[in-house]
Amino acid sequence: MTEVSERQKQAYNEYVKEVTPTHNLWLQMLKAFIMGGIICCIGQFILNTAQNLGLDEQAAASWCSLLLVLASAILTGFGVYSRLAKWGGAGALVPITGFANSVASCAVEFSVEGQVFGVGCKIFTIAGPVILYGIFTSWVLGLAYWTLGLLGVL
């Protein structure tokens, strides 16, 4: 009985090795670099164009962020961004466009459940913890900064 189970374990391990995808780390890093670079170049183009149209630096940066988030949400809705992220890996998922994709993809995925219980409840499934802990961390750091200011350290 143990000989049969050993053969089964060995056969299973061989099957797992066979179906487990192998990845070339250097190729993945190159693709992520290219994808992230393309997104950053698009962002820089938007920023430069907005400044050339007469906007100040802060307004141009706001428009850049807005347009990148909008483009990401639209591409997510059409199913294009997931293909870009599959190819570009972290290069597509790390910038602001990846954050917008995480919010929009939840809205698209749960839209069949309705506007309130689908989109309304599930839209912040991924982004919610990021927003929550980002706000909480900024509050804690602000409190620490304020306290150190009262103590004369800063």
N, C-alpha and C positions, 0 to 999 in steps of 0.2 A: 504494500500500500504506500509506503514512503517513497519507493522508487517511482511509482506512478505520479505521485504528487510532485516529486522533484522534476520529472519530465514536464509536467504541466507548468510548473513555475518557470522552467527554462524556456519552454515554448512561449509562455506569456511574455517573459522578458524580451525574447527575440521579436515578438510581435510589437511590443511597445517601442523598441528601437527602430523598427521598420516604419511605423506610422508617425513617430515623433519627428517634426520638422527640424532640420538642421539649419543653422543660420551662420552666415559669414559676418562676424563682428565688424570687420573693417568696412565691408560693403554697406552694412547697416549704418555705421557712423557717417560714411560718405553721403549716403542718401539723406540722412537727417540733417547734415550740414548743408546740403544743396537745398532741401526743402525749407529749412529755417532761413537760409540766405535769401531765397526767392521771396518769402513772406516779408523779410526785413527790407529788401530792396523795393517791394511794392509799397510798404509803409513809408520808406524814405522818399519815394517818388511822390506819394500823396502829400507828405509834409512839405517838400520843396515846392510843389505846385501850389499848395495853399498859401505858402509864404510869398511866392511870386505874384499871387493874386491880391496881395496886400494885407493878408491877415498877420497879426503878431504871432510870436512863437507859441504862446499858450493856446490861442484859438486854433492855430494850425495843427497843434498836437491833439487837441480835442477832436477836430474833424478827422484826423488820421485814425484815431482810435475808433471813432464812430463808424467810419467807412469800412475799416477792417472787420469790426464786429458784424456789421450789416452784411458784408460779402460772405463772411463765414456762415452766418445764419442762412442766407439764401443758398449757398452751396450745400449746406447740410440738408436743407429741405429738398433739394433736387438729388441728393444721394452722391454728390461729387466729392464732398469733403472727406467722407469715410474712405473713398478710394485713394485720395491724396494722403491721408493719414496712414493708410495701410502701406503705401509705398515709402513715405517719408518718415514714418515712425515719430519719434520725439520731436523732430524738426517741425512737424505740423501740430503737435499736441501741446507744446510748451508755451508758445506765444499767446497773446490775447485772443487770437483766432481759435486756438484750441479750447479756451475757456468758453467762448461763445458757442463753439460746436457742442460742448458738453451740455450746455443749457438747451440749445435748440434740438439736439438729438432726443432728449427726454420728452420734449414737447411733441415732436413728430411721432415718437414711439407710442406714446400714450394718448394721442389725439383720438383714437377710436373709442376711448372710454368717455368721451365728452369733454366739453370745455372746462367744467368745474372739477369733476373728479378725475379726469384724465390730465389735461394740460395744467390746470390750476394747481393740482395737488402734487404732480410729479415733476414739474419743470425744474425745481431746485433739488432734485434727488442727488445729483453729483455736485452742483455748484453751492448748494446750501451749506454744507459743512465748511467749505472754503470761505464763504462770506461770514458765517458765524464765528469761526475761529480767527479770521482776519480782523473783524471788528473787536472781538474780545481781546486779542493780543494788542491791538492799538490802544484799547482802553487801559490795559494793565501797564503798558509802556508809558502812556500819557500820565497815569497816576504816579508811576515811579519818577518820571521827569519832574512833575509838579512837586512831589515830596522832596526830591533832591534839591530843587530850587528853593523850597522853604527852609531847608537845612543849610543853605548857603554853599552846597557842594558844586552846584552849576551856576 
